[in-house]
Amino acid sequence: AEFGERLQLMAEDLHPNVMNLKETFQVVRKPMVAVRSQPSTEGQIVFSVEYGTEVDTFGVDSSGLWRRVFCQCTRVAKQDAPLPREPVEAWIMEEHPSLGPLLRLLH
């Protein structure tokens, strides 16, 4: 991905109430950040987003550390698992306790 490329994580299919929460961030951690099934470092990695990519997020979890995204990804670690037709909720950590910022808010 080129720096500044935008990643469309199926946002066009979301409910208008969710769309109102939209904030766009850019990945600032090299080489990439993990997208997880749960807002936890224990959550299954379902996707990864490369440095420089812009990502639309839709609110945060109760801890305020994880940004909610929607992607066409599976929640199981099987290569041949079919992709869902509907967007799947997933999570990206905004700032890691030891690695520092992973995402930066774009205005």
Residue, then its C-alpha position, 0 to 999 in steps of 0.5 A: a500500500e502506498f502511504g496515505e492509501r485509504l482502506q475501505l473496511m466495508a463502511e458503506d454498509l453500516h447503519p446511519n447511527v454507526m456512520n455518525l461515529k466515524e473518525t478517520f485515523q492513519v496507521v503510524r506504526k511500521p510496518m503494520v498494526a493488527v486488527r483483532s476480533q475483540p478489543s483485547t491483545e488476546g483477541q484473534i488477529v483477523f486482519s492487518v493494516e499497513y503503515g500510512t493507510e487511512v482507516d475509518t473507525f466508529g467509536v471506541d470500546s469501554s476502555g477507550l483504548w480500542r477503535r471499532v472498525f468493520c471489515q470483511c474478515t473471518r473470526v476464525a484462523k482458517q485460510d479456507a473459511p468463507l468470508p461473511r457477506e455482512p461487515v464484521e466488527a473488529w478492533i484496532m488499538e489506538e495507542h500501545p502501552s509500550l510501543g506508543p501511538l499506533l493510530r493518529l487522528l486525521h482532521 
